[in-house]
Amino acid sequence: MDENRFWQLIDSTLSADDDEDEREALLWDQLRVFPPQQVAEFAWIFNDMIDRAEDGNGHEAWVMYDGVGSDDGFRDFRCWLISRGRAVYEATLRDPESLRPHVSDDEQSMHWQSFGDVGVGVYEQLTGDACPHRPKRPRRKGSK
């Protein structure tokens, strides 16, 4: 699984935009056909996207539209941001103001923890085991 395939899967759920349960089910159904290793890679990339939005404009967007709250709330906001698809996610990280058209008055609509848990859940369903952490990459000779 690479980032492009990851975003294709996320973006494919946008057709069911108004129904969170349907969007999760679409993503779940798509991931179930992949080998467990690729599902784990999807979960790792999801976490990478959460980390990418940790600082800078991702944090600024959270403060602008959702207010300051708990760390859990910030994680849930980032899951929601990823759920909006690649174009919205990347535009927001460049310019938080670009998120404005995608924000509703309902503050709860900007929190979606369970969307961030789909990859891990599919892995566990396929294997019966917890999704592994990403293996550490071997250091290159001469690097510290």
Protein Blocks (a to p, Z undefined) as FASTA:
>chain_A
ZZklmmmmmmmmmmmmmlmklmmmmmmmmmmmpcfklmmmmmmmmmmmmmmmmgmjlmmm
mmmmnopadfklmmmmmmmmmmnojklmmmmmmommlmmmmpcfblklmgcfklmmmmmm
mmmmmnopacdddddddddehiZZ
